[in-house]
Amino acid sequence: MADLARPASQPYSEGVPLGHSIAAHRIHGWCYLCADHTLAEEVLAWQVWAYELLPQMLERDRD
Ligand SMILES: [Zn+2]
């Protein structure tokens, strides 16, 4: 997983190859356009990411 503790002065797109998903690189550190990854893998990675966030979202809604 990507390091989310980047300096604020460093844009998310830094280091992301042109045409690749900035969001996917920010969250997963790669996207389906990167070598050795497929679109199905990226979709699954997003599903796992969302599933892991679900308890936090439900907890926040309770407040
Ligand atoms: Zn990529």
N, CA, C, O and the ligand as a Tripos MOL2 file, in Angstrom:
@<TRIPOS>MOLECULE
protein
  253   251    64     0     0
PROTEIN
NO_CHARGES

@<TRIPOS>ATOM
      1 N           0.8570   -1.1940    0.0000 N.3       1 MET1
      2 CA          0.0000    0.0000    0.0000 C.3       1 MET1
      3 C           0.8890    1.2380    0.0000 C.2       1 MET1
      4 O           1.9830    1.2280    0.5640 O.2       1 MET1
      5 N           0.4150    2.2920   -0.6300 N.am      2 ALA2
      6 CA          1.2100    3.5090   -0.7450 C.3       2 ALA2
      7 C           1.3560    4.1990    0.6030 C.2       2 ALA2
      8 O           0.5130    4.0620    1.4890 O.2       2 ALA2
      9 N           2.4280    4.9320    0.7320 N.am      3 ASP3
     10 CA          2.6660    5.6990    1.9460 C.3       3 ASP3
     11 C           1.8170    6.9620    1.8930 C.2       3 ASP3
     12 O           2.0560    7.8370    1.0600 O.2       3 ASP3
     13 N           0.8300    7.0620    2.7750 N.am      4 LEU4
     14 CA         -0.0720    8.2200    2.7490 C.3       4 LEU4
     15 C           0.4950    9.3910    3.5340 C.2       4 LEU4
     16 O          -0.0800   10.4790    3.5270 O.2       4 LEU4
     17 N           1.6260    9.1780    4.2140 N.am      5 ALA5
     18 CA          2.2300   10.2320    5.0290 C.3       5 ALA5
     19 C           3.2250   11.0450    4.2050 C.2       5 ALA5
     20 O           4.3290   11.3480    4.6560 O.2       5 ALA5
     21 N           2.8160   11.3880    3.0040 N.am      6 ARG6
     22 CA          3.6960   12.1810    2.1330 C.3       6 ARG6
     23 C           3.6430   13.6440    2.5560 C.2       6 ARG6
     24 O           2.6540   14.0800    3.1460 O.2       6 ARG6
     25 N           4.6890   14.4040    2.2640 N.am      7 PRO7
     26 CA          4.6600   15.8420    2.5600 C.3       7 PRO7
     27 C           3.5650   16.5380    1.7510 C.2       7 PRO7
     28 O           3.3080   16.1710    0.6050 O.2       7 PRO7
     29 N           2.9260   17.5350    2.3450 N.am      8 ALA8
     30 CA          1.8370   18.2390    1.6640 C.3       8 ALA8
     31 C           2.3140   18.9230    0.3910 C.2       8 ALA8
     32 O           1.5280   19.1520   -0.5280 O.2       8 ALA8
     33 N           3.6040   19.2510    0.3360 N.am      9 SER9
     34 CA          4.1300   19.9330   -0.8400 C.3       9 SER9
     35 C           4.2920   18.9880   -2.0240 C.2       9 SER9
     36 O           4.4860   19.4330   -3.1550 O.2       9 SER9
     37 N           4.2140   17.6830   -1.7660 N.am     10 GLN10
     38 CA          4.3960   16.7170   -2.8470 C.3      10 GLN10
     39 C           3.0410   16.3330   -3.4330 C.2      10 GLN10
     40 O           2.2270   15.7280   -2.7360 O.2      10 GLN10
     41 N           2.7780   16.6690   -4.7000 N.am     11 PRO11
     42 CA          1.4770   16.3440   -5.2850 C.3      11 PRO11
     43 C           1.2830   14.8350   -5.4270 C.2      11 PRO11
     44 O           2.2530   14.0860   -5.5430 O.2      11 PRO11
     45 N           0.0270   14.3970   -5.4170 N.am     12 TYR12
     46 CA         -0.2590   12.9710   -5.5330 C.3      12 TYR12
     47 C           0.2620   12.4010   -6.8490 C.2      12 TYR12
     48 O           0.6330   11.2290   -6.9260 O.2      12 TYR12
     49 N           0.2840   13.2370   -7.8730 N.am     13 SER13
     50 CA          0.6430   12.7200   -9.1970 C.3      13 SER13
     51 C           2.1440   12.5200   -9.3610 C.2      13 SER13
     52 O           2.5880   11.9410  -10.3530 O.2      13 SER13
     53 N           2.9300   12.9970   -8.3930 N.am     14 GLU14
     54 CA          4.3790   12.8660   -8.5250 C.3      14 GLU14
     55 C           4.7820   11.3970   -8.5290 C.2      14 GLU14
     56 O           4.4170   10.6400   -7.6290 O.2      14 GLU14
     57 N           5.5210   11.0110   -9.5280 N.am     15 GLY15
     58 CA          5.9790    9.6330   -9.6350 C.3      15 GLY15
     59 C           4.9950    8.7030  -10.3300 C.2      15 GLY15
     60 O           5.3040    7.5350  -10.5690 O.2      15 GLY15
     61 N           3.7950    9.2210  -10.6600 N.am     16 VAL16
     62 CA          2.8120    8.3930  -11.3600 C.3      16 VAL16
     63 C           3.0480    8.5480  -12.8600 C.2      16 VAL16
     64 O           3.0410    9.6670  -13.3740 O.2      16 VAL16
     65 N           3.2540    7.4430  -13.5630 N.am     17 PRO17
     66 CA          3.4740    7.5450  -15.0130 C.3      17 PRO17
     67 C           2.2820    8.1880  -15.7100 C.2      17 PRO17
     68 O           1.1380    8.0130  -15.2880 O.2      17 PRO17
     69 N           2.5510    8.9250  -16.7670 N.am     18 LEU18
     70 CA          1.5090    9.6210  -17.5290 C.3      18 LEU18
     71 C           0.4470    8.6240  -17.9950 C.2      18 LEU18
     72 O           0.7670    7.5750  -18.5560 O.2      18 LEU18
     73 N          -0.8080    8.9650  -17.7580 N.am     19 GLY19
     74 CA         -1.9070    8.1210  -18.1940 C.3      19 GLY19
     75 C          -2.3500    7.1060  -17.1540 C.2      19 GLY19
     76 O          -3.4160    6.5060  -17.2920 O.2      19 GLY19
     77 N          -1.5430    6.9020  -16.1070 N.am     20 HIS20
     78 CA         -1.9210    5.9520  -15.0500 C.3      20 HIS20
     79 C          -2.8640    6.6230  -14.0630 C.2      20 HIS20
     80 O          -2.9500    7.8500  -14.0100 O.2      20 HIS20
     81 N          -3.5700    5.8140  -13.2840 N.am     21 SER21
     82 CA         -4.5430    6.3170  -12.3120 C.3      21 SER21
     83 C          -3.8270    6.8970  -11.0960 C.2      21 SER21
     84 O          -3.1560    6.1780  -10.3560 O.2      21 SER21
     85 N          -3.9790    8.2150  -10.8980 N.am     22 ILE22
     86 CA         -3.3590    8.8760   -9.7440 C.3      22 ILE22
     87 C          -3.9790    8.3420   -8.4540 C.2      22 ILE22
     88 O          -3.2760    8.1000   -7.4740 O.2      22 ILE22
     89 N          -5.3060    8.1590   -8.4620 N.am     23 ALA23
     90 CA         -5.9920    7.6540   -7.2590 C.3      23 ALA23
     91 C          -5.4970    6.2600   -6.8920 C.2      23 ALA23
     92 O          -5.2230    5.9800   -5.7250 O.2      23 ALA23
     93 N          -5.3850    5.3910   -7.8880 N.am     24 ALA24
     94 CA         -4.9410    4.0180   -7.6110 C.3      24 ALA24
     95 C          -3.5030    4.0080   -7.1100 C.2      24 ALA24
     96 O          -3.1650    3.2510   -6.2000 O.2      24 ALA24
     97 N          -2.6580    4.8440   -7.7000 N.am     25 HIS25
     98 CA         -1.2680    4.9100   -7.2340 C.3      25 HIS25
     99 C          -1.2010    5.4740   -5.8240 C.2      25 HIS25
    100 O          -0.3630    5.0570   -5.0240 O.2      25 HIS25
    101 N          -2.0750    6.4170   -5.5190 N.am     26 ARG26
    102 CA         -2.0850    7.0140   -4.1720 C.3      26 ARG26
    103 C          -2.4840    5.9800   -3.1280 C.2      26 ARG26
    104 O          -1.8600    5.8870   -2.0710 O.2      26 ARG26
    105 N          -3.5140    5.2080   -3.4190 N.am     27 ILE27
    106 CA         -4.0440    4.2640   -2.4380 C.3      27 ILE27
    107 C          -3.3010    2.9330   -2.4560 C.2      27 ILE27
    108 O          -2.9210    2.4160   -1.4050 O.2      27 ILE27
    109 N          -3.0950    2.3800   -3.6470 N.am     28 HIS28
    110 CA         -2.5190    1.0350   -3.7400 C.3      28 HIS28
    111 C          -1.0370    1.0360   -4.0900 C.2      28 HIS28
    112 O          -0.3380    0.0510   -3.8540 O.2      28 HIS28
    113 N          -0.5590    2.1470   -4.6540 N.am     29 GLY29
    114 CA          0.8370    2.1810   -5.0820 C.3      29 GLY29
    115 C           1.0430    1.6550   -6.4900 C.2      29 GLY29
    116 O           2.1780    1.5880   -6.9630 O.2      29 GLY29
    117 N          -0.0300    1.2820   -7.1670 N.am     30 TRP30
    118 CA          0.0260    0.7730   -8.5430 C.3      30 TRP30
    119 C          -1.3630    0.8970   -9.1560 C.2      30 TRP30
    120 O          -2.3320    1.1850   -8.4540 O.2      30 TRP30
    121 N          -1.4600    0.6770  -10.4720 N.am     31 CYS31
    122 CA         -2.7540    0.6190  -11.1400 C.3      31 CYS31
    123 C          -2.7040   -0.4680  -12.2060 C.2      31 CYS31
    124 O          -1.6660   -1.0980  -12.4070 O.2      31 CYS31
    125 N          -3.8230   -0.6870  -12.8900 N.am     32 TYR32
    126 CA         -3.8760   -1.8020  -13.8470 C.3      32 TYR32
    127 C          -2.9960   -1.5710  -15.0700 C.2      32 TYR32
    128 O          -2.6960   -2.5060  -15.8120 O.2      32 TYR32
    129 N          -2.5850   -0.3240  -15.2760 N.am     33 LEU33
    130 CA         -1.7020   -0.0510  -16.4130 C.3      33 LEU33
    131 C          -0.2370   -0.3680  -16.0820 C.2      33 LEU33
    132 O           0.6000   -0.4470  -16.9820 O.2      33 LEU33
    133 N           0.0690   -0.5490  -14.7920 N.am     34 CYS34
    134 CA          1.4220   -0.9180  -14.3970 C.3      34 CYS34
    135 C           1.7080   -2.3600  -14.8370 C.2      34 CYS34
    136 O           0.8000   -3.1820  -14.9610 O.2      34 CYS34
    137 N           2.9850   -2.6380  -15.0660 N.am     35 ALA35
    138 CA          3.3770   -3.9890  -15.4540 C.3      35 ALA35
    139 C           2.9760   -4.9720  -14.3570 C.2      35 ALA35
    140 O           3.0080   -4.6360  -13.1730 O.2      35 ALA35
    141 N           2.6040   -6.1630  -14.7490 N.am     36 ASP36
    142 CA          2.2660   -7.2650  -13.8310 C.3      36 ASP36
    143 C           0.9640   -7.0410  -13.0660 C.2      36 ASP36
    144 O           0.7390   -7.6900  -12.0440 O.2      36 ASP36
    145 N           0.0850   -6.1210  -13.5430 N.am     37 HIS37
    146 CA         -1.2210   -5.9500  -12.9070 C.3      37 HIS37
    147 C          -2.2960   -5.9530  -13.9830 C.2      37 HIS37
    148 O          -2.0500   -5.5550  -15.1220 O.2      37 HIS37
    149 N          -3.4930   -6.4060  -13.6110 N.am     38 THR38
    150 CA         -4.6210   -6.4410  -14.5420 C.3      38 THR38
    151 C          -5.7410   -5.5600  -14.0140 C.2      38 THR38
    152 O          -5.7380   -5.1600  -12.8500 O.2      38 THR38
    153 N          -6.7090   -5.2600  -14.8910 N.am     39 LEU39
    154 CA         -7.8660   -4.4620  -14.4800 C.3      39 LEU39
    155 C          -8.6440   -5.1860  -13.3830 C.2      39 LEU39
    156 O          -9.1230   -4.5590  -12.4380 O.2      39 LEU39
    157 N          -8.7670   -6.5000  -13.5110 N.am     40 ALA40
    158 CA         -9.4920   -7.2790  -12.4960 C.3      40 ALA40
    159 C          -8.8080   -7.1430  -11.1330 C.2      40 ALA40
    160 O          -9.4840   -7.0510  -10.1090 O.2      40 ALA40
    161 N          -7.4820   -7.1300  -11.1160 N.am     41 GLU41
    162 CA         -6.7450   -6.9690   -9.8530 C.3      41 GLU41
    163 C          -7.0200   -5.5990   -9.2440 C.2      41 GLU41
    164 O          -7.1920   -5.4720   -8.0320 O.2      41 GLU41
    165 N          -7.0600   -4.5650  -10.1050 N.am     42 GLU42
    166 CA         -7.2910   -3.2270   -9.5620 C.3      42 GLU42
    167 C          -8.7120   -3.1150   -9.0130 C.2      42 GLU42
    168 O          -8.9210   -2.5290   -7.9510 O.2      42 GLU42
    169 N          -9.6780   -3.6670   -9.7210 N.am     43 VAL43
    170 CA        -11.0660   -3.6340   -9.2320 C.3      43 VAL43
    171 C         -11.1630   -4.3570   -7.8970 C.2      43 VAL43
    172 O         -11.8230   -3.8750   -6.9770 O.2      43 VAL43
    173 N         -10.5110   -5.5070   -7.7850 N.am     44 LEU44
    174 CA        -10.5220   -6.2610   -6.5260 C.3      44 LEU44
    175 C          -9.8520   -5.4550   -5.4140 C.2      44 LEU44
    176 O         -10.3400   -5.4330   -4.2840 O.2      44 LEU44
    177 N          -8.7320   -4.7910   -5.7300 N.am     45 ALA45
    178 CA         -8.0280   -3.9800   -4.7300 C.3      45 ALA45
    179 C          -8.9290   -2.8570   -4.2200 C.2      45 ALA45
    180 O          -8.9240   -2.5460   -3.0290 O.2      45 ALA45
    181 N          -9.7070   -2.2450   -5.1290 N.am     46 TRP46
    182 CA        -10.6310   -1.1830   -4.7010 C.3      46 TRP46
    183 C         -11.7420   -1.7530   -3.8330 C.2      46 TRP46
    184 O         -12.1640   -1.1190   -2.8660 O.2      46 TRP46
    185 N         -12.2240   -2.9600   -4.1770 N.am     47 GLN47
    186 CA        -13.2880   -3.5830   -3.3780 C.3      47 GLN47
    187 C         -12.7920   -3.8910   -1.9700 C.2      47 GLN47
    188 O         -13.5000   -3.6430   -0.9940 O.2      47 GLN47
    189 N         -11.5810   -4.4300   -1.8600 N.am     48 VAL48
    190 CA        -11.0010   -4.7390   -0.5500 C.3      48 VAL48
    191 C         -10.7980   -3.4560    0.2360 C.2      48 VAL48
    192 O         -11.0880   -3.4020    1.4310 O.2      48 VAL48
    193 N         -10.3010   -2.4260   -0.4320 N.am     49 TRP49
    194 CA        -10.0770   -1.1220    0.2090 C.3      49 TRP49
    195 C         -11.3930   -0.5750    0.7600 C.2      49 TRP49
    196 O         -11.4430   -0.1200    1.9030 O.2      49 TRP49
    197 N         -12.4610   -0.6170   -0.0450 N.am     50 ALA50
    198 CA        -13.7570   -0.1040    0.3890 C.3      50 ALA50
    199 C         -14.3120   -0.9440    1.5320 C.2      50 ALA50
    200 O         -14.8810   -0.4110    2.4850 O.2      50 ALA50
    201 N         -14.1420   -2.2720    1.4330 N.am     51 TYR51
    202 CA        -14.6550   -3.1640    2.4730 C.3      51 TYR51
    203 C         -13.9600   -2.8870    3.8050 C.2      51 TYR51
    204 O         -14.5930   -2.9400    4.8600 O.2      51 TYR51
    205 N         -12.6540   -2.5890    3.7590 N.am     52 GLU52
    206 CA        -11.9180   -2.2930    4.9870 C.3      52 GLU52
    207 C         -12.3410   -0.9620    5.5900 C.2      52 GLU52
    208 O         -12.2480   -0.7700    6.8020 O.2      52 GLU52
    209 N         -12.8070   -0.0430    4.7510 N.am     53 LEU53
    210 CA        -13.2450    1.2710    5.2310 C.3      53 LEU53
    211 C         -14.6530    1.2330    5.8160 C.2      53 LEU53
    212 O         -15.0230    2.1040    6.6030 O.2      53 LEU53
    213 N         -15.4420    0.2260    5.4330 N.am     54 LEU54
    214 CA        -16.8460    0.1750    5.8110 C.3      54 LEU54
    215 C         -17.0660    0.2860    7.3220 C.2      54 LEU54
    216 O         -17.8880    1.0990    7.7450 O.2      54 LEU54
    217 N         -16.3620   -0.5020    8.1630 N.am     55 PRO55
    218 CA        -16.5790   -0.3750    9.6170 C.3      55 PRO55
    219 C         -16.3050    1.0370   10.1270 C.2      55 PRO55
    220 O         -17.0200    1.5290   11.0000 O.2      55 PRO55
    221 N         -15.2820    1.6880    9.5920 N.am     56 GLN56
    222 CA        -14.9650    3.0620   10.0090 C.3      56 GLN56
    223 C         -16.0980    4.0110    9.6170 C.2      56 GLN56
    224 O         -16.4560    4.9080   10.3810 O.2      56 GLN56
    225 N         -16.6630    3.8080    8.4150 N.am     57 MET57
    226 CA        -17.7410    4.6800    7.9520 C.3      57 MET57
    227 C         -18.9830    4.4790    8.8100 C.2      57 MET57
    228 O         -19.6630    5.4460    9.1520 O.2      57 MET57
    229 N         -19.2850    3.2300    9.1620 N.am     58 LEU58
    230 CA        -20.4670    2.9510    9.9890 C.3      58 LEU58
    231 C         -20.2790    3.5290   11.3890 C.2      58 LEU58
    232 O         -21.2170    4.0580   11.9860 O.2      58 LEU58
    233 N         -19.0440    3.4190   11.9090 N.am     59 GLU59
    234 CA        -18.7400    3.9630   13.2260 C.3      59 GLU59
    235 C         -18.9050    5.4770   13.2450 C.2      59 GLU59
    236 O         -19.4320    6.0450   14.2010 O.2      59 GLU59
    237 N         -18.4470    6.1210   12.1770 N.am     60 ARG60
    238 CA        -18.5240    7.5720   12.0920 C.3      60 ARG60
    239 C         -19.9800    8.0300   12.0060 C.2      60 ARG60
    240 O         -20.3400    9.0680   12.5610 O.2      60 ARG60
    241 N         -20.8190    7.2540   11.3090 N.am     61 ASP61
    242 CA        -22.2260    7.6290   11.1550 C.3      61 ASP61
    243 C         -22.9880    7.5270   12.4690 C.2      61 ASP61
    244 O         -24.0300    8.1600   12.6360 O.2      61 ASP61
    245 N         -22.4680    6.7250   13.4060 N.am     62 ARG62
    246 CA        -23.1420    6.5390   14.6840 C.3      62 ARG62
    247 C         -23.0190    7.7790   15.5790 C.2      62 ARG62
    248 O         -23.8530    8.0050   16.4550 O.2      62 ARG62
    249 N         -21.9800    8.5690   15.3510 N.am     63 ASP63
    250 CA        -21.7290    9.7430   16.2030 C.3      63 ASP63
    251 C         -22.7390   10.8590   15.9260 C.2      63 ASP63
    252 O         -22.6760   11.9170   16.5510 O.2      63 ASP63
    253 ZN          0.1060    2.5410  -12.8140 Zn       64 ZN64
@<TRIPOS>BOND
     1     1     2 1
     2     2     3 1
     3     3     4 2
     4     3     5 am
     5     5     6 1
     6     6     7 1
     7     7     8 2
     8     7     9 am
     9     9    10 1
    10    10    11 1
    11    11    12 2
    12    11    13 am
    13    13    14 1
    14    14    15 1
    15    15    16 2
    16    15    17 am
    17    17    18 1
    18    18    19 1
    19    19    20 2
    20    19    21 am
    21    21    22 1
    22    22    23 1
    23    23    24 2
    24    23    25 am
    25    25    26 1
    26    26    27 1
    27    27    28 2
    28    27    29 am
    29    29    30 1
    30    30    31 1
    31    31    32 2
    32    31    33 am
    33    33    34 1
    34    34    35 1
    35    35    36 2
    36    35    37 am
    37    37    38 1
    38    38    39 1
    39    39    40 2
    40    39    41 am
    41    41    42 1
    42    42    43 1
    43    43    44 2
    44    43    45 am
    45    45    46 1
    46    46    47 1
    47    47    48 2
    48    47    49 am
    49    49    50 1
    50    50    51 1
    51    51    52 2
    52    51    53 am
    53    53    54 1
    54    54    55 1
    55    55    56 2
    56    55    57 am
    57    57    58 1
    58    58    59 1
    59    59    60 2
    60    59    61 am
    61    61    62 1
    62    62    63 1
    63    63    64 2
    64    63    65 am
    65    65    66 1
    66    66    67 1
    67    67    68 2
    68    67    69 am
    69    69    70 1
    70    70    71 1
    71    71    72 2
    72    71    73 am
    73    73    74 1
    74    74    75 1
    75    75    76 2
    76    75    77 am
    77    77    78 1
    78    78    79 1
    79    79    80 2
    80    79    81 am
    81    81    82 1
    82    82    83 1
    83    83    84 2
    84    83    85 am
    85    85    86 1
    86    86    87 1
    87    87    88 2
    88    87    89 am
    89    89    90 1
    90    90    91 1
    91    91    92 2
    92    91    93 am
    93    93    94 1
    94    94    95 1
    95    95    96 2
    96    95    97 am
    97    97    98 1
    98    98    99 1
    99    99   100 2
   100    99   101 am
   101   101   102 1
   102   102   103 1
   103   103   104 2
   104   103   105 am
   105   105   106 1
   106   106   107 1
   107   107   108 2
   108   107   109 am
   109   109   110 1
   110   110   111 1
   111   111   112 2
   112   111   113 am
   113   113   114 1
   114   114   115 1
   115   115   116 2
   116   115   117 am
   117   117   118 1
   118   118   119 1
   119   119   120 2
   120   119   121 am
   121   121   122 1
   122   122   123 1
   123   123   124 2
   124   123   125 am
   125   125   126 1
   126   126   127 1
   127   127   128 2
   128   127   129 am
   129   129   130 1
   130   130   131 1
   131   131   132 2
   132   131   133 am
   133   133   134 1
   134   134   135 1
   135   135   136 2
   136   135   137 am
   137   137   138 1
   138   138   139 1
   139   139   140 2
   140   139   141 am
   141   141   142 1
   142   142   143 1
   143   143   144 2
   144   143   145 am
   145   145   146 1
   146   146   147 1
   147   147   148 2
   148   147   149 am
   149   149   150 1
   150   150   151 1
   151   151   152 2
   152   151   153 am
   153   153   154 1
   154   154   155 1
   155   155   156 2
   156   155   157 am
   157   157   158 1
   158   158   159 1
   159   159   160 2
   160   159   161 am
   161   161   162 1
   162   162   163 1
   163   163   164 2
   164   163   165 am
   165   165   166 1
   166   166   167 1
   167   167   168 2
   168   167   169 am
   169   169   170 1
   170   170   171 1
   171   171   172 2
   172   171   173 am
   173   173   174 1
   174   174   175 1
   175   175   176 2
   176   175   177 am
   177   177   178 1
   178   178   179 1
   179   179   180 2
   180   179   181 am
   181   181   182 1
   182   182   183 1
   183   183   184 2
   184   183   185 am
   185   185   186 1
   186   186   187 1
   187   187   188 2
   188   187   189 am
   189   189   190 1
   190   190   191 1
   191   191   192 2
   192   191   193 am
   193   193   194 1
   194   194   195 1
   195   195   196 2
   196   195   197 am
   197   197   198 1
   198   198   199 1
   199   199   200 2
   200   199   201 am
   201   201   202 1
   202   202   203 1
   203   203   204 2
   204   203   205 am
   205   205   206 1
   206   206   207 1
   207   207   208 2
   208   207   209 am
   209   209   210 1
   210   210   211 1
   211   211   212 2
   212   211   213 am
   213   213   214 1
   214   214   215 1
   215   215   216 2
   216   215   217 am
   217   217   218 1
   218   218   219 1
   219   219   220 2
   220   219   221 am
   221   221   222 1
   222   222   223 1
   223   223   224 2
   224   223   225 am
   225   225   226 1
   226   226   227 1
   227   227   228 2
   228   227   229 am
   229   229   230 1
   230   230   231 1
   231   231   232 2
   232   231   233 am
   233   233   234 1
   234   234   235 1
   235   235   236 2
   236   235   237 am
   237   237   238 1
   238   238   239 1
   239   239   240 2
   240   239   241 am
   241   241   242 1
   242   242   243 1
   243   243   244 2
   244   243   245 am
   245   245   246 1
   246   246   247 1
   247   247   248 2
   248   247   249 am
   249   249   250 1
   250   250   251 1
   251   251   252 2
@<TRIPOS>SUBSTRUCTURE
     1 MET1         2 RESIDUE 1 A MET
     2 ALA2         6 RESIDUE 1 A ALA
     3 ASP3        10 RESIDUE 1 A ASP
     4 LEU4        14 RESIDUE 1 A LEU
     5 ALA5        18 RESIDUE 1 A ALA
     6 ARG6        22 RESIDUE 1 A ARG
     7 PRO7        26 RESIDUE 1 A PRO
     8 ALA8        30 RESIDUE 1 A ALA
     9 SER9        34 RESIDUE 1 A SER
    10 GLN10       38 RESIDUE 1 A GLN
    11 PRO11       42 RESIDUE 1 A PRO
    12 TYR12       46 RESIDUE 1 A TYR
    13 SER13       50 RESIDUE 1 A SER
    14 GLU14       54 RESIDUE 1 A GLU
    15 GLY15       58 RESIDUE 1 A GLY
    16 VAL16       62 RESIDUE 1 A VAL
    17 PRO17       66 RESIDUE 1 A PRO
    18 LEU18       70 RESIDUE 1 A LEU
    19 GLY19       74 RESIDUE 1 A GLY
    20 HIS20       78 RESIDUE 1 A HIS
    21 SER21       82 RESIDUE 1 A SER
    22 ILE22       86 RESIDUE 1 A ILE
    23 ALA23       90 RESIDUE 1 A ALA
    24 ALA24       94 RESIDUE 1 A ALA
    25 HIS25       98 RESIDUE 1 A HIS
    26 ARG26      102 RESIDUE 1 A ARG
    27 ILE27      106 RESIDUE 1 A ILE
    28 HIS28      110 RESIDUE 1 A HIS
    29 GLY29      114 RESIDUE 1 A GLY
    30 TRP30      118 RESIDUE 1 A TRP
    31 CYS31      122 RESIDUE 1 A CYS
    32 TYR32      126 RESIDUE 1 A TYR
    33 LEU33      130 RESIDUE 1 A LEU
    34 CYS34      134 RESIDUE 1 A CYS
    35 ALA35      138 RESIDUE 1 A ALA
    36 ASP36      142 RESIDUE 1 A ASP
    37 HIS37      146 RESIDUE 1 A HIS
    38 THR38      150 RESIDUE 1 A THR
    39 LEU39      154 RESIDUE 1 A LEU
    40 ALA40      158 RESIDUE 1 A ALA
    41 GLU41      162 RESIDUE 1 A GLU
    42 GLU42      166 RESIDUE 1 A GLU
    43 VAL43      170 RESIDUE 1 A VAL
    44 LEU44      174 RESIDUE 1 A LEU
    45 ALA45      178 RESIDUE 1 A ALA
    46 TRP46      182 RESIDUE 1 A TRP
    47 GLN47      186 RESIDUE 1 A GLN
    48 VAL48      190 RESIDUE 1 A VAL
    49 TRP49      194 RESIDUE 1 A TRP
    50 ALA50      198 RESIDUE 1 A ALA
    51 TYR51      202 RESIDUE 1 A TYR
    52 GLU52      206 RESIDUE 1 A GLU
    53 LEU53      210 RESIDUE 1 A LEU
    54 LEU54      214 RESIDUE 1 A LEU
    55 PRO55      218 RESIDUE 1 A PRO
    56 GLN56      222 RESIDUE 1 A GLN
    57 MET57      226 RESIDUE 1 A MET
    58 LEU58      230 RESIDUE 1 A LEU
    59 GLU59      234 RESIDUE 1 A GLU
    60 ARG60      238 RESIDUE 1 A ARG
    61 ASP61      242 RESIDUE 1 A ASP
    62 ARG62      246 RESIDUE 1 A ARG
    63 ASP63      250 RESIDUE 1 A ASP
    64 ZN64       253 GROUP 0 **** ****
